[in-house]
Amino acid sequence: MNDGLRLAAVGSQLIGFIVIFLMRTYEVATFWQGLVLALMLLSAFLIWMRRHYERNKKLMQQQSKNTPE
């Protein structure tokens, strides 16, 4: 699970940097470059939130198994 999320994080950042580089090469407006950067940060945040959700869910399941009824 972590490998897939790690790959998604690296891939999204790589694609974003390539797009920004191409935008700088062809002198695209700064607004669009900023928008791509904002999307990169948003994707990184969402991946981080997903990792924490999955980890907390796993911890809660382990705790519920260890508590006697």
N, C-alpha and C positions, 0 to 999 in steps of 0.2 A: 504494500500500500504506500509506504513512504517513497519507494523508488519511483512509482508513477507520478506522485505529486512533485517530487524533486525534479523529474524530467519535465513535467509541465511548467514548473517555475523557471527552469533554465531555458526551456524552449521559448516561452513567452517573452522573457527578457532579451534573448538573442534576436528574435524577430523584431521586437521593438527597437533595439539599437540599430539593426540593419535598415529598418524603415526610416528612422531619424537620420541616419547617415545618407541614405538616398535623397531624403528631403533637403538636407543641407547641400548635397551635390547639385541638385536641380533648382536650388533657391526657392523652395516652397515657403509660403508664409509661416512666420513664427507661431502663429495661432495653432496651426495644424501640428507643428512639432510639439508644442505644449500639450495638445490633446493626446497625441501618441504617448508622451511621457506620463500623463495622468492615467491613461489606460494601462500602462505598464505597472504603475504603482497600485492601481486598483486590482489588477490580476494578482500581484504579489500579496496584497492584503487578503484577498479572498482565499488564496491557497493557504496562507498562514492560518486563517480562521478555520478552514476545513481540517487542517492537521490538528489543531487544538481540539476541535469538536470530536474527531475520531479518537484522539488520545484520552479525552475525558470520558467518552462513552465506554472505552475499553476498561478504564480504571473503575468506573461505576459497576460494570459487569463483574469485574474481579472481586470488588468489595461485596456485592450481593451474593456471590458464591461462597465467600468466606464467612459470612455472618450466619450463625446458627439460628434456626427458626424455633 
